[in-house]
Amino acid sequence: MAKSIDTRCVQAGYTPKNGEPRQIPIIQSTTFKYDSSDAMGALFDLEAPGYFYTRLQNPTNDMVAAKIADLEGGAAGMLTSSGQAANFFAVFNICENGGHVVASSTIYGGTFNLLAHTLRKMGIETTFVSPTCTPEELDAAFKPNTKCVFGETIANPALAVLDIEKFARAAHAHGVPLIVDNTFPTPVNCRPIEWGADIVTHSTTKYMDGHGVGVGGAIVDSGNFDWMAHADKFPGLTTPDESYHGIVYAEKFGQAGAYITKATSQLMRDFGSIQSPQNAFYLNLGLESLHVRMPQHCKNGLAVAKALAASDKIEAVTYPSLPGDDNYELAQKYLPNGSCGVVSFQVAGGRAGAIRFMEALELVNIETHVADARSCCLHPASSTHRQMTDEELIAAGISPSTVRLSCGLEGTDDLVADVEQALAHV
């Protein structure tokens, strides 16, 4: 029978058999024992299912990845050591030296740096476009060597909402997949695959974990993109991999399994960015309450956004679910049940005003974190986006006075009162 997102948060990914542990077991082992060399050889040849070394795969991780894939409506998933690793793997799995990426300009500073600078050193160029670009402007950004399109459902910290259908149409018209980082909404509030996205990534460190205990990331493949139909663009999936005895991933594992199998057996093998089984266990505990927590995060976010918008100490407030916000209509389309608990705003008095406001907060802590049970805030221009130029900051929707405030699970009235008393110091 069909199960709600609430039930899947609690039960998907692992169904214990008679006498087995009710909770997902932590397989805290680097290696696995086999009775013969032939049995292990079949694993190394990708001819048999199983595990041989946790640097590639681990049963605990796979159970949790299966839950996230189920929540997103995907065909297969994998965990990584961080959200950054997830985004790197997601792109690099199909875009190698000589490739090109089209990306939204309003994305997390670390991801922007990955695409604009680090991947460029690896021979991969990126063209950034505004999320509000016209279809014609978006179409003009593509090149013959474009391999994928990348965006965030809700940009961090600009909070711009991606028009997923617009970006998906453009990607598919050029024969490439759309990759969407869905960290802020989580699948509770938005499932990008339902709107045309092909691959979804997460920093599971954020709402999915929800308690600041374990860094991690995830990749989910929809199984919808036909790699063989665009075989010339994706030789890594459609031509023999000599490091695995000539396996052609798209042929052997099909449309639903090729992408994640390649990322696991090739990239995880070579880069080793595995999430620890212990962290995966913590992540699953967070996932079991995700559907309960997200409404409270959203309730607090909207209340704080309204309080900020009513103050003459605030020059601008960005919150997708706030009526009048530039992204309100898109949020109503893609995020009708709420967006997230993160509010971005500009404090009067520039950088100094932002700092005074933040230091006056009592319940809200200054942290390099976001999307946690405890409310926190930071100043992006001097922290997460510190490496960006002023021009890049502006393109990302950030000013020197921007504060990113992540509303946790505290009482709504308490959070609003803390914000209002801190504004009195500006």
Stockholm file with secondary structure:
# STOCKHOLM 1.0

chainA/1-426         MAKSIDTRCVQAGYTPKNGEPRQIPIIQSTTFKYDSSDAMGALFDLEAPGYFYTRLQNPTNDMVAAKIADLEGGAAGMLTSSGQAANFFAVFNICENGGHVVASSTIYGGTFNLLAHTLRKMGIETTFVSPTCTPEELDAAFKPNTKCVFGETIANPALAVLDIEKFARAAHAHGVPLIVDNTFPTPVNCRPIEWGADIVTHSTTKYMDGHGVGVGGAIVDSGNFDWMAHADKFPGLTTPDESYHGIVYAEKFGQAGAYITKATSQLMRDFGSIQSPQNAFYLNLGLESLHVRMPQHCKNGLAVAKALAASDKIEAVTYPSLPGDDNYELAQKYLPNGSCGVVSFQVAGGRAGAIRFMEALELVNIETHVADARSCCLHPASSTHRQMTDEELIAAGISPSTVRLSCGLEGTDDLVADVEQALAHV
#=GR chainA/1-426 SS CCCCHHHHHHHTTCCCCTTSCSSCCCCCCSBCCCSCHHHHHHHHTTCSCCCSBTTTCCHHHHHHHHHHHHHHTCSEEEEESSHHHHHHHHHHTTCCTTCEEEEESSSCHHHHHIIIIIHHHTTCEEEEECTTCCHHHHHHTCCTTEEEEEEESBCTTTCCBCCHHHHHHHHHHTTCCEEEECTTTHHHHCCGGGGTCSEEEEETTTTTTCSSCCCCEEEEECSCSCTGGGTTTCHHHHSCBGGGTTBCHHHHSHHHHHHHHHIIIIIIHHHCCCCCHHHHHHHHHHHTTHHHHHHHHHHHHHHHHHHHHTCTTEEEEECTTSTTCTTHHHHHHHCTTCCCSEEEEEETTHHHHHHHHHHHCSSSEECSCCSCSSCEEECGGGTTTTTSCHHHHHHTTCCTTEEEEECCSSCHHHHHHHHHHHHTTC
#=GC SS_cons         CCCCHHHHHHHTTCCCCTTSCSSCCCCCCSBCCCSCHHHHHHHHTTCSCCCSBTTTCCHHHHHHHHHHHHHHTCSEEEEESSHHHHHHHHHHTTCCTTCEEEEESSSCHHHHHIIIIIHHHTTCEEEEECTTCCHHHHHHTCCTTEEEEEEESBCTTTCCBCCHHHHHHHHHHTTCCEEEECTTTHHHHCCGGGGTCSEEEEETTTTTTCSSCCCCEEEEECSCSCTGGGTTTCHHHHSCBGGGTTBCHHHHSHHHHHHHHHIIIIIIHHHCCCCCHHHHHHHHHHHTTHHHHHHHHHHHHHHHHHHHHTCTTEEEEECTTSTTCTTHHHHHHHCTTCCCSEEEEEETTHHHHHHHHHHHCSSSEECSCCSCSSCEEECGGGTTTTTSCHHHHHHTTCCTTEEEEECCSSCHHHHHHHHHHHHTTC
//
